[in-house]
């Protein structure tokens, strides 16, 4: 039975040998990748079927052909063609690569690219390490160090792949342990650490004479490589122990091309144990890189939330009695404390403060201090920062000014963080500081409508009468703003109960009082409050001129045309009513100024708007929305408009729908300027379809101002002013030759509405 099996195996191997020789003959005639893949597949199939000892491959293949086949299998390893099968077959055949020798028996050339070189270039390290280990059984002449065209040698490959037996045998045969890989300048030790990183290979190299201080072209030493890799941080102790045993020094502060030390990289990667080892072996805790990042900067930038690393770093240096420069600056002028605060790392900042970091140091080119940075970011840990400084008895420069003249309080106000504002004020911040732009903290709060902030400032000593560089007081700021909010004024006037009477008639450098600004804005609620608090309507008040209104009355960013028109029309006439109620008698010039504003901003209702809606909208980017078509002869004929208008109230007894259909004279009797203005404030106009909003706004402008225009037309002593004239017609009458009545000779005319 066994004899039969042996004869069968011998016959099969003989057939396979014939096939193998036939396949060898195809090697040099292959034309494309497909044919190469086919050949390699046939070889693997043949070798898989081979029984017993493979043949002597030197009797079949040239050494160059074996090299080519190994390389082709390596290149196609990811295709699953059978690299391991082929290499195993070659090894079992007893094939060993041998160099070509000269007459003296020495290799003709050491410059030769072998499959070992190609393998480490084709494959990732996790794949080529076991392949290289097997290939060294074929390319086993370790007294010969073949190098490829780049200068990479077999010894380098052995170090890269962690083949410790091969490395040790190379060294025993006299291999130079510090031969460089020309492409990178890496030593064998650097290659060993950068790739597989086996401790036994590293130890063998060090004991065999490898220099642990040699750097590559990037300036990296073995300690740099160890510090940059998480999984080999413990190798540093191996280096330290072996070199101590050999009484050899290690350059712990060697710098790479960016000026970075091993300590830098250990901190960067969070290697706590390695950081401690480097410091205890003499690493300088203050050496900065090319960007002037000192070790403390590195911790705060890379590991901002690992306050334990900061504690460890400072503790070890304290134990070693080494001084750490707590306020060293990077190239942007930032200290470690400012970096920590900029990253929102309060715990790290607390550790730095407790170890001597200066809380008042200027930390950037803008002249900011840590307090500025906290307030600029708007974070809420300012009170904790102040407490830590108090605990360490580190007085804070609470009113330090940056290059823009801003104090921390200015920046806290810009962010509207009431907690930070209160913390600063409790710590003695002066609310009267003026920055380079002339901004006063109270003014910033008022201009942004920050009521609670303004109230807090006033309670903590802000002077409501303090004027900025343009002579503006807090009242002026309110009256220049977009906010027709009497509650802001109430805060100011209530504050005068605490210490200071508010100067209602203070004038800015242009001679404007708050009242005149509020009239021009127009802010009727603000005007009413000012008048109730004694604002002067006598010789100290002048109604804004046409040029004044041209400069001040403009659409706000993002304001629609319909919103703007109704705001201005209702606001101006309600302002005049408030003035009249307090005894002001407006002149014809005042009335014409208002009428010209109506004309400038097209606040007149057109007689026919059946073709299109003359609408515009300027958004925050300055873009104008297109005009919209309106298919109805009258905008209010739209059924949807009618339904919505019935649900919107102008006052408790009158809907928008009812107002639209009232004659102008009847509307004058049933609805007041205040009702129109409150309708504008409610924003209810937005409930209408977009295409009808402009029409509705102009219709409301027409009706609310009808009594005003008709009154001034009658003041010309026209015997008859027809009822069917619109406001634009009435304005033309007012522009005609002036026929002065005895009442008008005083240039003071009662503008109160009278029945027509």
C-alpha positions in Angstrom: 0.0 0.0 0.0 2.7 2.5 1.0 4.8 1.5 -2.0 1.8 2.3 -4.3 1.3 5.7 -2.6 5.0 6.5 -2.9 5.0 5.6 -6.6 1.9 7.7 -7.2 3.5 10.7 -5.4 6.7 10.3 -7.3 4.8 10.2 -10.6 2.8 13.2 -9.6 5.9 15.2 -8.6 7.5 14.2 -11.9 4.5 15.6 -13.8 4.6 18.8 -11.6 8.3 19.2 -12.3 7.6 19.2 -16.0 4.8 21.7 -15.4 7.2 23.8 -13.3 9.8 23.9 -16.0 7.1 24.8 -18.6 5.9 27.6 -16.4 9.5 28.9 -15.9 9.7 29.2 -19.7 6.7 31.6 -19.7 8.4 34.1 -17.4 10.1 36.1 -20.1 7.2 36.1 -22.5 4.5 37.7 -20.3 2.9 40.7 -21.9 0.5 42.1 -19.4 -0.8 42.0 -15.8 -3.4 39.4 -16.6 -0.8 36.9 -17.9 1.4 37.5 -14.9 -1.5 36.9 -12.5 -2.3 33.7 -14.4 1.3 32.4 -14.2 1.5 33.1 -10.4 -1.8 31.4 -9.9 -0.6 28.3 -11.7 2.6 28.2 -9.7 0.7 28.4 -6.4 -1.6 25.6 -7.5 1.3 23.4 -8.5 3.3 24.1 -5.3 0.2 23.4 -3.2 -0.1 19.9 -4.8 3.6 19.1 -4.5 4.2 15.9 -2.4 7.3 15.7 -0.2 10.6 17.5 -0.8 10.5 20.2 -3.4 13.1 20.1 -6.2 16.3 22.1 -6.3 15.1 25.4 -7.7 18.6 26.3 -8.9 18.2 23.5 -11.4 15.2 25.2 -12.8 15.4 29.0 -12.1 18.0 31.6 -12.3 18.5 33.7 -9.0 17.2 36.7 -10.9 14.0 34.8 -11.7 13.5 33.8 -8.1 13.9 37.5 -7.1 11.4 38.5 -9.8 8.8 35.9 -8.7 9.1 36.8 -5.0 8.7 40.4 -5.8 5.6 39.8 -8.0 4.0 37.7 -5.2 4.8 40.5 -2.7 3.2 43.1 -5.0 0.0 41.0 -5.3 -0.2 39.9 -1.7 -3.5 41.8 -1.2 -5.0 39.8 -4.1 -4.7 36.5 -2.2 -2.6 34.8 -4.9 -0.5 32.9 -2.4 2.6 34.7 -1.2 3.1 32.5 1.9 2.7 29.3 -0.2 5.4 30.4 -2.6 7.9 31.5 0.0 7.3 28.3 2.0 8.0 26.2 -1.1 11.2 28.1 -1.8 12.4 27.7 1.8 11.5 24.0 1.8 13.4 23.5 -1.4 16.6 24.6 0.4 17.1 27.6 -1.9 19.4 30.2 -0.5 20.3 33.4 -2.3 24.0 33.7 -3.0 25.9 36.7 -4.3 28.0 36.7 -7.4 31.6 36.5 -6.5 34.8 37.9 -8.0 38.0 36.1 -8.4 38.9 36.6 -4.8 35.6 35.2 -3.7 34.1 38.5 -2.7 30.7 39.8 -3.8 30.9 41.7 -7.1 28.4 44.4 -5.9 26.5 45.3 -2.8 24.1 47.6 -4.7 21.2 45.3 -5.4 17.5 45.7 -4.9 16.1 42.5 -3.4 12.6 41.4 -2.5 13.4 42.4 1.1 13.8 46.0 0.0 10.6 45.8 -2.1 8.6 44.2 0.7 9.1 47.0 3.2 8.2 49.6 0.5 5.0 47.8 -0.7 3.5 46.6 2.6 2.3 48.2 5.9 4.5 47.3 8.8 1.9 45.0 10.3 1.9 42.9 7.2 5.5 42.9 6.0 7.1 42.0 9.4 6.2 38.3 9.2 7.0 38.2 5.4 10.5 39.8 6.0 11.2 37.3 8.8 10.6 34.4 6.3 12.5 36.1 3.5 15.6 36.3 5.6 15.6 32.5 5.5 16.1 32.8 1.8 18.3 35.9 1.7 20.4 34.6 4.6 23.9 35.9 3.8 24.2 38.4 6.7 27.9 39.1 6.0 26.6 40.9 2.9 24.5 44.0 3.4 22.7 44.6 0.1 21.5 48.2 -0.4 18.9 49.4 -2.9 19.1 52.5 -5.0 18.2 54.7 -2.0 20.9 53.2 0.2 18.5 51.2 2.4 20.2 48.0 3.4 19.2 44.5 4.6 20.5 45.5 8.1 18.0 48.4 8.0 15.2 46.1 7.0 16.0 43.7 9.8 15.9 46.6 12.3 12.7 47.9 10.9 11.0 44.5 11.0 12.1 43.6 14.5 14.1 40.5 13.5 16.3 40.3 16.5 18.2 37.2 15.6 19.1 38.7 12.2 20.1 42.0 13.8 22.3 40.3 16.3 23.9 38.1 13.6 24.6 41.1 11.5 26.3 42.8 14.4 28.3 39.7 15.2 29.6 39.6 11.6 30.9 43.2 12.0 28.0 45.3 10.7 28.3 49.0 11.4 25.5 49.8 13.9 25.1 53.4 12.9 24.9 53.2 9.2 22.4 55.8 8.0 19.4 55.3 5.7 20.3 58.0 3.1 16.7 59.0 2.3 15.9 60.1 5.8 19.2 60.1 7.7 17.7 57.5 10.1 20.0 55.3 12.0 19.2 51.6 12.5 18.1 52.5 16.0 15.7 55.1 14.8 14.3 52.7 12.2 13.8 50.1 14.9 11.9 52.5 17.1 9.9 54.1 14.3 8.5 50.8 13.0 8.0 47.5 14.8 9.8 48.8 18.0 10.8 45.7 19.8 12.7 46.2 23.0 15.1 43.3 22.4 16.1 44.8 19.0 16.7 48.2 20.7 18.7 46.6 23.4 20.8 44.6 20.9 21.6 47.7 18.9 22.5 49.7 22.0 24.8 46.9 23.3 26.2 46.6 19.8 27.3 50.2 19.7 24.3 52.1 18.4 24.6 55.8 19.2 21.4 57.0 21.1 22.2 60.6 20.4 22.4 60.5 16.6 19.6 62.5 14.9 18.1 62.2 11.4 17.6 64.9 8.9 14.5 66.2 10.8 16.6 66.4 14.0 14.8 63.5 15.6 16.8 61.4 18.1 15.7 58.1 19.6 14.2 60.0 22.5 12.1 62.1 20.2 10.7 59.0 18.5 9.9 57.4 21.9 8.2 60.6 23.1 6.0 60.8 20.0 4.7 57.2 20.2 2.2 56.1 22.8 3.1 52.5 22.9 6.8 52.7 23.3 7.1 55.4 26.1 8.5 52.8 28.4 11.5 52.4 26.1 13.0 55.6 27.6 13.7 53.8 30.8 15.5 51.1 28.7 17.7 53.8 27.2 18.4 55.4 30.5 19.3 52.1 32.2 21.5 50.8 29.4 23.4 54.1 29.0 23.8 54.4 32.8 25.2 50.9 32.7 27.6 51.9 30.0 28.3 55.3 31.6 27.2 57.0 28.5 25.4 60.4 28.4 22.0 60.9 26.7 21.0 64.3 25.3 17.7 64.7 26.9 17.3 68.3 25.6 18.2 67.5 21.9 16.1 69.7 19.6 14.5 68.6 16.3 14.2 70.9 13.3 11.4 72.8 14.9 13.3 73.3 18.1 11.2 70.8 20.0 12.7 68.6 22.7 11.7 65.0 23.8 10.0 66.7 26.8 7.9 68.8 24.4 6.6 65.7 22.6 6.1 63.8 25.8 3.9 66.6 27.1 2.2 66.9 23.7 1.2 63.3 23.7 0.3 63.2 27.4 3.0 60.6 28.5 2.9 61.4 32.2 5.4 58.7 33.2 7.8 59.8 30.5 7.5 63.4 31.4 8.6 62.6 34.9 11.5 60.4 33.7 12.8 63.2 31.4 12.6 65.8 34.1 14.4 63.6 36.6 17.0 62.9 34.0 17.7 66.7 33.6 15.3 67.9 30.9 15.0 71.7 31.0 11.4 72.6 32.0 11.6 76.0 30.2 13.1 75.2 26.8 10.8 76.7 24.1 10.5 75.7 20.4 10.8 77.8 17.3 7.3 79.2 18.0 8.4 80.1 21.5 6.1 77.5 23.0 7.5 76.5 26.4 6.5 73.2 28.0 3.7 74.9 29.9 2.3 76.2 26.7 2.3 72.7 25.2 0.3 71.3 28.1 -2.3 74.1 27.9 -2.6 73.8 24.1 -2.5 70.1 23.7 -4.0 68.7 26.9 -6.1 71.7 28.1 -8.4 69.7 30.3 -5.7 67.5 31.9 -4.9 69.6 34.9 -3.3 66.5 36.4 -0.5 66.9 33.8 0.1 70.5 34.9 0.2 69.4 38.6 2.6 66.6 37.8 4.9 68.9 35.8 5.0 71.6 38.5 5.3 69.1 41.4 8.3 67.2 39.8 10.1 70.5 39.1 9.3 71.6 42.7 10.8 68.4 44.0 13.9 68.9 41.8 14.1 72.6 43.0 13.8 73.7 39.3 12.3 77.0 38.6 9.5 77.0 36.0 8.9 80.3 34.1 5.2 80.6 34.7 4.7 83.7 32.5 6.9 82.8 29.5 5.3 84.0 26.2 4.8 82.3 22.9 5.3 84.1 19.6 1.8 85.7 20.0 2.7 87.0 23.4 0.5 84.6 25.2 1.3 83.1 28.6 0.3 79.6 29.6 -2.4 81.1 31.7 -3.9 82.9 28.8 -3.8 79.8 26.7 -5.6 77.8 29.4 -8.3 80.5 29.8 -8.6 80.8 26.0 -9.5 77.1 25.9 -12.0 77.4 28.7 -9.9 75.3 31.1 -10.6 76.8 34.5 -9.0 73.9 36.4 -5.7 74.3 34.6 -5.8 78.0 35.1 -6.4 77.5 38.8 -3.3 75.3 39.1 -1.2 77.9 37.3 -2.5 80.7 39.5 -1.8 78.8 42.6 1.8 78.2 41.4 2.6 81.8 40.7 1.2 82.7 37.3 0.7 86.4 37.0 -3.0 87.2 36.7 -2.2 90.7 35.4 0.3 89.9 32.7 -0.4 91.4 29.3 -1.0 88.2 27.3 -1.2 89.3 23.7 -0.4 92.0 21.2 -3.8 93.6 21.9 -2.7 94.5 25.4 -5.2 92.1 27.0 -4.9 90.7 30.5 -6.4 87.4 31.6 -9.4 89.4 32.9 -9.9 90.8 29.4 -9.8 87.3 27.9 -12.3 85.9 30.3 -14.7 88.8 29.7 -14.2 88.8 25.9 -15.2 85.1 25.8 -18.2 85.7 27.9 -17.6 82.6 30.0 -19.0 82.5 33.5 -16.1 81.5 35.7 -14.8 85.0 36.3 -15.9 84.9 39.9 -13.9 81.8 40.5 -10.8 83.4 38.9 -11.2 86.4 41.2 -11.6 84.1 44.2 -8.4 82.1 43.4 -6.5 85.4 43.1 -7.8 86.6 46.4 -6.9 83.3 48.1 -3.3 83.6 46.8 -3.3 87.3 47.7 -2.6 88.3 44.1 -4.3 91.7 43.6 -6.0 92.1 40.3 -5.8 95.2 38.1 -9.5 95.2 37.7 -9.5 98.3 35.5 -6.6 97.5 33.2 -7.1 98.9 29.7 -6.1 97.1 26.5 -4.8 99.0 23.5 -8.4 99.9 22.5 -8.8 101.4 26.0 -11.3 98.7 27.0 -11.4 97.6 30.5 -12.6 94.1 31.4 -16.0 95.7 32.2 -16.3 97.1 28.7 -15.8 93.6 27.3 -18.1 92.0 29.7 -20.8 94.5 28.6 -20.2 93.7 25.0 -21.0 90.1 25.8 -23.9 90.9 28.1 -22.8 88.5 30.8 -24.5 89.9 33.9 -22.6 87.5 36.2 -19.3 88.7 35.0 -20.4 92.3 35.2 -21.5 91.9 38.8 -18.3 90.1 39.7 -16.2 93.0 38.3 -18.3 95.6 40.1 -18.1 93.7 43.4 -14.3 93.7 42.9 -14.2 97.4 42.5 -14.4 97.9 38.8 -14.8 101.6 37.9 -17.9 102.0 35.7 -16.8 105.5 34.5 -13.8 104.4 32.4 -14.0 105.6 28.8 -12.3 103.6 26.1 -10.5 105.0 23.0 -13.8 105.2 21.1 -15.3 107.3 23.8 -17.6 104.4 25.0 -18.8 104.5 28.6 -19.9 101.2 30.1 -23.4 102.5 30.9 -23.8 103.8 27.4 -22.8 100.3 25.9 -25.5 98.7 28.0 -28.2 101.2 27.1 -27.4 101.1 23.4 -27.9 97.4 23.4 -31.1 97.5 25.4 -29.5 95.6 28.3 -31.9 96.8 31.0 -30.7 94.6 33.9 -27.1 95.4 33.1 -27.8 99.2 33.0 -29.7 98.9 36.3 -26.7 97.1 37.9 -24.3 99.7 36.7 -26.4 102.5 38.0 -26.6 100.8 41.4 -22.9 100.5 41.5 -22.0 104.1 40.8 -22.4 104.8 37.1 -23.2 108.5 36.6 -26.2 108.9 34.3 -24.9 112.4 33.4 -21.4 111.3 32.4 -20.8 112.5 28.8 -18.6 110.8 26.3 -16.2 112.5 23.9 -19.1 113.7 21.8 -20.9 115.1 24.8 -23.5 112.3 24.8 -25.1 111.4 28.1 -27.0 108.2 28.9 -30.2 110.0 27.9 -28.8 110.9 24.5 -27.8 107.3 24.0 -31.3 106.1 24.6 -32.7 108.7 22.3 -30.4 107.8 19.5 -31.2 104.1 19.7 -33.7 102.1 17.8 -35.6 101.2 21.0 -38.7 103.2 21.7 -38.7 101.8 25.2 -39.7 103.9 28.1 -38.6 101.3 30.5 -34.9 102.2 29.8 -35.7 105.7 30.8 -37.5 104.6 33.9 -34.3 102.8 35.0 -32.3 106.1 34.6 -34.9 108.3 36.4 -35.3 105.8 39.2 -31.5 105.9 39.7 -31.7 109.5 40.6 -33.4 108.5 43.8 -30.1 106.9 44.8 -27.7 109.7 44.3 -27.7 111.8 41.1 -30.5 113.9 39.4 -30.7 113.1 35.7 -30.0 116.2 33.6 -32.9 116.0 31.2 -31.8 119.0 29.0 -28.1 118.2 28.8 -26.7 119.2 25.3 -24.2 117.2 23.3 -21.3 118.9 21.4 -23.7 119.7 18.5 -26.2 121.4 20.9 -28.8 118.6 20.7 -30.9 117.8 23.8 -32.2 114.2 24.4 -35.7 115.4 23.6 -34.7 116.7 20.2 -32.9 113.4 19.4 -36.0 111.5 20.5 -38.3 113.7 18.3 -36.0 113.2 15.3 -35.6 109.4 15.8 -38.8 109.4 16.2 -39.4 107.7 19.6 -42.8 108.8 20.8 -42.8 106.8 24.1 -39.4 108.2 25.0 -40.6 111.7 24.1 -43.6 111.3 26.4 -41.4 110.2 29.3 -38.9 113.0 28.8 -41.7 115.6 28.7 -43.2 114.1 31.9 -39.8 114.5 33.6 -39.6 118.2 32.7 -37.8 118.3 29.4 -37.7 122.0 28.2 -40.1 123.0 25.4 -39.2 126.6 25.6 -36.3 128.4 24.0 -34.0 125.4 24.6 -36.0 123.2 22.2 -35.9 123.4 18.4 -37.9 121.1 16.2 -35.6 119.0 13.9 -35.0 120.5 10.5 -35.4 118.8 7.2 -31.7 118.0 7.0 -31.8 116.7 10.6 -34.5 114.2 9.6 -32.8 113.3 6.4 -29.8 112.3 8.4 -31.5 110.4 11.2 -34.7 108.9 9.7 -33.6 105.9 7.7 -34.6 102.3 7.4 -32.8 100.1 10.0 -30.7 97.1 8.9 -33.2 94.3 7.9 -36.2 96.6 8.1 -38.9 96.2 5.5 -40.3 99.2 3.6 -43.8 98.7 5.0 -42.5 98.4 8.6 -40.3 101.5 8.1 -43.1 103.6 6.6 -45.7 102.9 9.2 -43.1 103.4 12.0 -42.0 106.8 10.7 -45.5 108.1 9.9 -47.2 107.1 13.2 -44.1 107.9 15.2 -43.6 111.4 13.9 -47.3 112.4 14.3 -47.5 110.9 17.7 -44.4 112.8 18.7 -46.0 116.0 17.6 -49.1 115.2 19.5 -47.1 114.6 22.7 -45.3 118.0 22.1 -48.7 119.7 21.6 -50.1 118.2 24.7 -47.3 119.8 26.7 -47.9 123.3 25.1 -45.6 123.3 22.1 -47.1 125.1 19.1 -45.5 123.9 15.9 -44.7 126.2 13.0 -45.7 125.9 9.4 -42.0 125.1 8.8 -42.3 122.2 11.2 -45.3 120.9 9.3 -43.7 121.2 5.9 -40.6 119.4 7.2 -42.8 116.4 8.1 -44.6 116.6 4.8 -41.3 116.6 2.9 -40.3 113.5 4.8 -43.5 111.9 3.7 -42.7 112.7 0.1 -39.1 111.6 0.3 -40.0 108.2 1.7 -43.2 107.8 -0.4 -45.6 107.6 2.5 -48.5 108.7 0.3 -51.0 106.1 -0.9 -51.3 105.9 -4.6 -54.7 106.3 -6.2 -54.4 103.1 -8.2 -52.2 100.1 -7.4 -53.7 97.5 -9.6 -50.7 96.7 -11.7 -48.0 95.8 -9.2 -46.9 96.3 -5.6 -44.3 99.0 -5.3 -42.6 97.1 -2.5 -39.0 96.8 -1.4 -37.1 95.1 1.4 -33.5 95.7 2.3 -32.1 92.7 4.3 -29.1 92.7 6.6 -26.8 92.1 3.6 -28.1 95.1 1.7 -30.0 93.0 -0.9 -33.3 94.3 -2.3 -36.2 91.8 -2.6 -38.0 91.9 -5.9 -41.3 93.6 -6.5 -44.3 91.3 -6.3 -47.3 91.1 -8.6 -50.8 91.8 -7.3 -53.6 90.5 -9.5 -56.4 92.4 -7.6 -57.7 95.8 -8.6 -57.6 96.8 -4.9 -55.3 95.0 -2.5 -58.1 94.8 0.1 -60.3 92.8 -2.3 -58.2 89.8 -1.7 -60.3 87.3 0.3 -57.3 86.2 2.4 -56.5 89.8 3.3 -60.1 90.4 4.4 -60.2 87.4 6.6 -57.0 88.3 8.4 -57.8 92.0 8.6 -61.0 91.1 10.5 -59.0 89.3 13.2 -56.5 92.2 13.7 -57.5 95.0 16.1 -56.5 98.6 15.8 -58.0 99.4 19.2 -60.5 97.5 21.4 -63.5 98.6 19.3 -62.1 98.7 15.8 -60.6 96.0 13.5 -58.2 96.6 10.7 -60.8 95.5 8.3 -63.3 98.1 9.6 -60.7 100.8 9.5 -59.8 100.1 5.9 -63.4 100.6 4.8 -64.0 103.7 6.9 -64.0 107.1 5.2 -60.9 109.1 6.3 -63.0 111.7 8.2 -64.7 108.9 10.2 -61.3 107.3 10.9 -60.0 110.5 12.4 -62.8 110.4 14.9 -62.5 106.8 15.9 -58.8 106.1 16.0 -55.8 108.0 17.4 -52.1 108.3 16.5 -51.3 106.1 19.4 -53.4 103.3 18.1 -51.6 103.3 14.8 -48.2 103.3 16.5 -49.2 100.5 18.8 -50.4 98.5 15.8 -46.9 99.0 14.3 -45.2 97.9 17.5 -47.3 94.8 17.6 -46.0 93.6 14.3 -49.5 92.4 13.3 -49.0 93.8 9.8 -46.8 90.7 9.2 -49.9 88.6 9.4 -51.1 89.8 6.1 -50.0 88.2 2.8 -46.6 89.6 1.9 -47.8 91.2 -1.4 -50.4 93.2 0.6 -48.4 94.6 3.4 -46.9 97.6 1.6 -50.4 98.6 0.4 -51.8 98.3 3.8 -49.0 100.3 5.4 -49.4 103.1 2.9 -53.2 103.0 3.4 -52.7 103.4 7.2 -50.1 106.2 6.6 -52.7 108.0 4.5 -55.5 107.7 7.0 -53.5 108.5 10.1 -52.0 111.6 8.6 -55.2 112.8 6.8 -56.2 115.2 9.6 -52.7 116.6 9.8 -52.5 117.4 6.0 -56.0 118.7 5.8 -55.5 121.0 8.8 -52.4 122.6 7.2 -54.2 123.0 3.9 -57.0 124.8 5.7 -54.5 127.1 7.4 -53.9 128.6 4.0 -57.4 130.1 4.3 -58.6 128.2 1.3 -62.4 128.7 1.3 -62.9 125.1 0.3 -60.7 122.0 0.6 -62.6 119.2 -1.3 -63.1 116.0 0.8 -61.9 113.8 -2.0 -58.3 115.2 -2.1 -55.7 112.8 -1.0 -52.7 113.7 1.2 -50.4 114.3 -1.7 -52.9 116.8 -3.1 -53.2 118.5 0.3 -49.4 118.7 0.5 -49.3 120.6 -2.9 -51.8 123.1 -1.5 -49.6 123.6 1.5 -46.6 124.2 -0.8 -48.5 127.1 -2.5 -48.1 130.9 -1.8 -48.5 131.5 1.9 -51.6 133.5 2.9 -51.0 134.3 6.5 -53.9 134.5 8.9 -53.7 136.5 12.1 -53.3 133.2 14.0 -50.4 132.1 11.8 -48.6 135.5 12.1 -47.1 134.4 15.4 -45.6 131.4 13.5 -47.2 129.2 16.1 -50.1 127.1 14.9 -52.3 124.8 16.9 -52.0 121.4 15.2 -54.6 119.5 17.2 -57.1 117.7 15.1 -60.4 119.5 14.6 -63.6 118.2 12.9 -63.8 119.1 9.2 
